[in-house]
Amino acid sequence: MSINATLIAQMIVFLILVWFTMKFVWPPIVKALDERAQKVAEGLSAADKAKAELALTQRRVEEQLAAARDDASRRLADAERLAQSMVEEAKARAATEAAKIVAAARAEAEQEAAKAREALREDVAALAVKGAEQILRREINASVHAELLGRLKTEL
């Protein structure tokens, strides 16, 4: 009987221990486990939010980089167009200046040619007078011959 009484006493002590554990020990353990599970869930949620924010931030950075690249390429194209227009403008000014210089040189050459023709006419007239003077040493009338030489000069 002592085995049975011991067994019953052990069962009663065990039941008291189970009741005590269920009443006082188990609720704080369950509460701690629930809090831990909630913290883990919050951590996972925060990690998901951080991943989403990181992806959004990466997209924004990529968009900003693309916008910066577009802006840089646009500015580069504008600079190239400006440089090209400046080159074209400089070429046009140079062509205009060259045309002015050529026109001035032509005008000067024409003046020099006219002067040379005039000098040549005078030389030819003088030679003609000398030749005529030598031929006609006896009959020289300066006023009549000057008129003749003037017409000859204009014809030349």
C-alpha positions in Angstrom: 0.0 0.0 0.0 2.8 2.3 0.6 3.6 2.2 -3.1 0.1 3.2 -3.9 -0.1 5.9 -1.3 3.3 7.2 -2.5 2.1 7.1 -6.0 -1.1 8.9 -5.1 0.9 11.5 -3.1 3.2 11.9 -6.1 0.3 12.3 -8.4 -1.2 15.0 -6.1 2.1 16.8 -5.9 2.4 16.5 -9.7 -1.1 17.9 -10.2 -0.3 20.7 -7.8 2.9 21.4 -9.7 1.0 21.3 -13.0 -1.7 23.6 -11.6 1.0 26.0 -10.1 2.9 25.9 -13.4 -0.3 26.6 -15.5 -1.4 29.3 -13.1 1.9 31.2 -12.4 4.7 30.0 -14.6 3.1 29.2 -17.9 1.4 32.6 -18.6 4.6 34.7 -18.4 6.4 32.2 -20.6 3.6 32.3 -23.2 3.5 36.1 -22.9 7.3 36.3 -23.4 7.0 33.9 -26.4 4.1 36.0 -27.9 6.1 39.2 -27.4 9.1 37.6 -29.0 7.0 36.4 -32.0 5.5 39.9 -32.3 9.0 41.5 -32.3 10.1 39.0 -34.9 7.1 39.8 -37.0 7.7 43.5 -36.6 11.3 43.0 -37.5 10.4 41.1 -40.6 7.8 43.8 -41.5 10.4 46.5 -41.0 12.9 44.6 -43.2 10.2 44.3 -45.9 9.5 48.0 -45.6 13.3 48.7 -45.8 13.6 46.5 -48.9 10.7 48.4 -50.5 12.2 51.8 -49.6 15.6 50.6 -50.8 14.0 49.5 -54.2 12.1 52.8 -54.4 15.3 54.8 -53.6 17.3 52.8 -56.1 14.6 53.6 -58.7 14.7 57.3 -57.8 18.5 57.3 -58.0 18.4 55.6 -61.4 15.8 58.1 -62.6 17.9 61.0 -61.4 21.0 59.5 -63.0 19.1 59.0 -66.3 17.8 62.6 -66.0 21.4 63.8 -65.3 22.7 61.9 -68.3 20.0 63.3 -70.5 20.7 66.8 -69.2 24.4 66.3 -69.8 23.9 65.0 -73.3 21.5 67.8 -74.0 24.0 70.4 -72.8 26.7 68.7 -74.8 24.6 68.8 -77.9 23.8 72.4 -77.3 27.4 73.2 -76.8 28.3 71.4 -80.0 25.6 73.3 -81.9 26.8 76.6 -80.4 30.4 75.8 -81.4 29.3 74.8 -84.9 27.3 78.0 -85.3 30.3 80.0 -84.0 32.5 78.2 -86.5 30.0 78.9 -89.3 29.7 82.5 -88.3 33.5 82.9 -88.2 33.7 81.3 -91.7 31.1 83.7 -93.0 32.9 86.7 -91.5 36.2 85.4 -93.0 34.5 84.9 -96.4 33.1 88.4 -96.3 36.4 89.8 -95.3 38.2 87.8 -98.0 35.6 89.1 -100.5 36.3 92.7 -99.4 40.1 92.2 -99.6 39.7 90.6 -103.1 37.4 93.5 -104.2 39.9 96.1 -102.9 42.8 94.3 -104.6 40.9 94.1 -107.9 40.0 97.8 -107.6 43.6 98.7 -106.9 44.8 96.4 -109.8 42.3 98.1 -112.1 43.6 101.5 -111.0 47.2 100.4 -111.5 46.3 99.0 -114.9 44.5 102.3 -115.8 47.6 104.3 -114.7 49.8 101.9 -116.7 47.6 102.4 -119.8 47.7 106.1 -119.4 51.4 106.1 -118.9 51.7 103.8 -121.9 49.5 106.2 -124.0 51.6 109.1 -123.0 54.8 107.2 -123.8 53.4 106.1 -127.2 52.2 109.7 -127.9 55.7 111.0 -126.9 57.3 108.4 -129.2 54.9 109.3 -132.0 55.7 112.9 -131.6 59.4 112.2 -131.6 59.0 110.0 -134.6 56.9 112.6 -136.4 59.3 115.3 -135.3 62.2 113.5 -136.8 60.3 112.8 -140.0 58.8 116.3 -140.3 61.6 118.4 -138.9 60.8 121.1 -141.2 57.1 121.5 -140.7 56.1 121.3 -137.1 53.1 123.2 -135.8 52.7 122.4 -132.2 49.1 123.4 -131.7 47.8 121.4 -134.7 49.9 118.5 -133.9 48.9 118.6 -130.2 45.3 118.2 -131.2 46.2 115.3 -133.4 48.2 113.7 -130.6 45.2 114.2 -128.2 42.9 112.3 -130.5 45.5 109.6 -131.0 45.9 109.4 -127.2 42.2 108.9 -126.7 42.1 106.2 -129.4 44.8 104.3 -127.8 
